[in-house]
Amino acid sequence: MPKASVADRRAQACARLLHQVHAIIEIEGITPSTLHATKLKLAALAKRLELFPVTDFAAPVAQGRTHPLLVEENDGLGLYLTINMPGKEAAPHDHGIWCVNAGISGRERHIFYRRTDDGSQPGLASIERIGEVIVSAGVGMAMSDHDIHDTEVVGMEPAIGLALYGYSVTRFPSVVWYHPAFGSARATPSRRHPAMA
Ligand SMILES: [Fe+2]
């Protein structure tokens, strides 16, 4: 019998991961505890370096690139390999959907915030820093639907990692971007069908 290709073995491992994640969240729901368990499973997959050779994933010239690994049909989960180049940063934002990351190589700093205003004034928002994680080889992070983070690749190596979201990135709800220096926020349009928003 011919040996399975790296791509086949990667596809099998990704399918197995999502099967395990569904087994966790369908019984217990999305909670900090189940997101933590999901993060550990994603980190275990990220440690299997033989499944993610750099030659299989084109790097961006600058900024970042997201390669779909397994995007479920029927508005299911989205699993991606992300490559963020040195210096790539993102201002504080919340995705409106849970997210789990795990590093393959390189280092990306995530700073977490909590919102401190009551949201009653459109366009205005204040946030306060509450923690930090460096996502690196075998180390992950997890966020609930409305957790806020900013990101920055640190060091001179690209940050390559796995990212799992509660929806595919093409079906994201509104993402809210925060501008703490100005006490303001702006929301991008939802990519979800109005009936499903
Ligand atoms: Fe993000």
Residues whose N, C-alpha, C, O or C-beta is under 5 A from the ligand:
A	BS01	LIG	none
